[in-house]
Amino acid sequence: MIPSLSPNLLLVLAMLLKTKSVSGTALMLGISQPSVSRSLSKLRGALNDPLLVRSGAGMIRTRRGDELVGRLADWVAETSSLLVEKRFDPAQVKRRFRIASTDFGVLAVVLPALPRLREIAPGIAIDVLPLGHATHRSLAQGDIDLAISGLEHDPSQLHRLHLFSDHFLCVTRPDHPLAGEGEVPINDFLDHDHLGLTVSDAELDRVTTLLGTGSRKVVASVPYFSLAPDLLAAGDLVMAVPSRLMRSCPRDLATRPAPAVIGDLNYWLLWHERSHRDPAAAWLRDRLLEACREGEAAPAE
């Protein structure tokens, strides 16, 4: 049985059999000639063969050395290629990405990017998962690859790209008392019954958080933006929603600028350091951002 040989010894052997020279091997590997000589001695003992023998002014391989030289050269080439990053080709990628998002994030970010993703990288699949409150932990553990979020987050814990800023609209049925023109006064906004929106498993409501609990009468709440139009049409309710949501709304609803105190909504693409240098993930991030930038030029209804 041949005793176990370290990768370092095998590399020395590969160079020795290739160069047939102790000094040449030392030069190629950047180590001393005595170190190469000691390695050759160990290899001879381990393999029970001289491997290289003197012939005139140089050295020649033994039969055993001839048998090993090609195989070791292949091993060195294969081992070296393990650490060489292959050129990224989106057309050849076969991978599923998990993206945590609200339905609004899907409509505003994933939906406009999807046709181009399918065209350029048909082997990529996207699984959308519910947006949780512990985004950092989910990204760090690899449970998700990306998060699309308008929630507050610690920028020191995650990498991020700003996708877009959006303003809020006050949305009602067409014959609601708040239907009209111009920004809705905050007092009028609070005088009516509301449809609330809870985001993530923490059930965060942006408007309630901003205005304070008890500031408005929320008679119903939903976790999905896409449910709002039907519920607003069915009831005498008012809701503040991002303007981008209304671009694809099939319902005939009245919209007015929401009270300025509600502010704007900033949407972010978030990821962890663990995937920061992943070429496929970086490519996907760029495509999502690209689709959002193109969407900024689209007029809101």
C-alpha positions, -999 to +999 in steps of 0.1 A: +000+000+000+013+035-009+012+057+022-008+089+021+010+118+004+002+154+011-009+176-018+023+197-014+044+166-019+024+156-049+028+191-064+066+188-059+065+154-076+045+167-105+071+195-111+100+172-106+088+148-132+080+176-156+113+195-153+135+165-144+154+191-123+156+199-086+167+234-093+140+239-120+113+226-096+126+249-068+124+279-092+089+271-104+075+265-069+094+294-053+111+271-026+147+262-018+166+234-036+173+216-003+136+216+004+129+200-030+157+174-024+142+165+009+108+161-007+122+139-035+138+117-008+104+113+009+087+105-024+113+079-033+108+062+000+070+064-001+067+051-037+097+027-034+111+040-066+139+065-074+115+083-099+145+103-113+180+090-119+212+105-131+221+104-168+251+124-179+247+160-168+210+157-161+183+134-148+158+111-165+126+096-153+123+060-143+095+039-158+074+046-127+081+083-132+070+080-169+038+064-157+030+092-132+041+123-151+009+126-173-015+117-145+001+142-121+000+169-148-038+162-152-042+164-114-024+197-112-045+212-140-078+199-126-069+210-090-059+245-103-092+248-122-112+242-090-104+277-077-107+295-110-140+313-113-157+305-146-169+333-168-205+340-159-230+333-187-266+340-178-278+318-207-262+288-191-272+293-154-295+267-138-306+281-105-336+290-083-335+323-065-356+329-034-368+365-030-387+378+000-412+405-009-447+419-005-471+416-034-463+452-042-426+444-044-435+417-069-457+440-090-432+469-089-399+450-092-402+414-102-430+417-127-414+443-150-380+424-149-394+389-155-398+390-194-361+400-198-350+375-172-368+347-190-353+359-224-317+362-213-315+335-186-342+309-192-326+285-167-332+309-138-364+304-117-377+328-090-395+317-059-413+346-040-416+341-003-434+362+023-414+392+036-406+385+072-395+410+099-362+392+105-348+399+070-311+400+081-313+366+097-331+350+068-305+364+044-275+355+066-288+319+069-294+315+032-331+310+036-336+338+010-312+353-016-327+387-018-353+409-001-374+436-017-386+458+011-399+492+021-394+485+058-367+502+079-335+482+081-300+486+095-277+495+065-247+484+085-260+448+085-269+443+048-259+454+014-286+474-004-296+491-036-322+518-037-348+507-062-372+536-062-390+562-042-428+565-045-454+588-031-487+577-016-522+582-030-554+583-011-576+558-028-614+555-025-644+544-046-654+572-071-684+585-052-666+585-018-667+619+001-629+622-002-629+618-040-618+650-056-587+670-065-556+680-046-539+667-015-562+652+011-561+673+043-550+651+072-581+659+093-604+648+065-582+617+060-586+607+097-624+614+097-632+584+075-630+547+080-598+531+068-585+499+051-552+491+067-522+473+053-500+451+075-466+442+062-445+411+071-452+386+099-447+415+124-480+430+110-465+464+106-488+492+094-468+521+080-496+547+084-505+536+119-468+536+129-464+571+116-496+586+128-499+566+160-522+539+173-558+552+176-553+581+152-576+565+126-604+540+125-592+509+107-622+487+101-604+461+081-568+453+073-551+431+047-515+418+042-517+423+004-518+455-016-535+437-044-566+430-023-572+467-016-590+477-048-617+451-044-622+459-007-623+496-013-649+492-040-670+470-018-669+493+013-670+530+021-633+530+030-601+549+023-566+537+020-531+552+014-512+531-013-481+537-034-488+553-067-471+525-087-497+501-074-525+520-092-508+518-126-521+483-131-553+485-111-582+473-131-608+490-108-623+524-114-611+541-082-606+577-072-571+588-063-558+620-047-524+627-032-523+615+004-515+638+033-479+650+031-473+638+067-474+602+054-442+609+034-427+589+006-420+551+004-384+541-004-380+506-017-348+487-013-331+456-026-313+439+003-288+411+004-262+397+027-224+396+025-225+359+019-239+364-016-223+398-024-197+384-048-219+357-063-219+366-101-253+351-107-269+370-077-251+402-088-264+398-123-300+393-110-297+424-088-286+445-117-316+433-138-341+441-111-326+475-106-326+481-144-363+472-146-371+496-118-352+525-134-371+519-166-403+519-146-396+553-132-401+568-167-436+552-169-464+577-161-486+570-131-523+569-137 
